[in-house]
Amino acid sequence: MLVEDEPAQRDILTYNLEADGFEVAAAENGEEALLLVDEVSPDIIVLDWMLPNVSGIEVCRQLKSRSDTRGVPIIMLSARSEEVDRVRGLETGADDYVVKPYSVAELMARVRAQLRRTRPAAMGARLEFDDIVLDAETHRVTRADQSLKLGPTEFRLLSTFMEKPGRVWSREQLLDRVWGRDIYVDTRTVDVHIGRLRKALCQYGGDDPLRTVRGAGYALG
């Protein structure tokens, strides 16, 4: 999600992010950003400090105070270059601080760095949990050195679980993350694909690593 009130800057950043394979949702002020974040559930937020109505620093403060958005990395953009301003931005919860004018290439590198930390599978990383290994770059999954056959939906489900082992995901959260908000899928579909994933993970034996949390959802481990 990109929050920038200057049209020229917004267009340049949107172009470069999309060219790098990102899907961009843009807001031009703080109020719009606070509404948009609930609609799109972004993986990362690039946020300008100086915004009309609600400032970027206040948007950052509000998002970092919410349990559902606290973990979303925020890169703050600002013309304020003084150390006290950078410290204020970081203490408010920003994960990174970029001073204007900035290099677009550097900003893109910082976006990728934050996503490697929070969405490693999406950035092609190799994830491990017990004897399960998921290689996002080659799209291969092994368990106890046995290659597993997973459908694309089951692969995305497993990626989600392995990025945050132990976290309980509701069916709605899994729908947003795996299928996307723009696609209508019944929540019961999640149960069907969880069943397929369990079968795939246990096709050569071993305990079921997925945990059903009654009334809450599913977790890995």
ABEGO torsion letter per residue (X at the ends): XBBBABAAAAAAAAAAAAAAGBBBBBBABAAAAAAAAAAAGBABBBBBABBBGBBAAAAAAAAAABAAAAABBBBBBBABABAAAAAAAAAAGBABBBBOBBBAAAAAAAAAAAAAAABAAAAGBBBBBEABBBBAAAGBBBBGGBBBBBBAAAAAAAAAAAABBGBBBBAAAAAAAAAEAABBBBAAAAAAAAAAAAAAAAAAEEBBABBBBBGAEBBBX
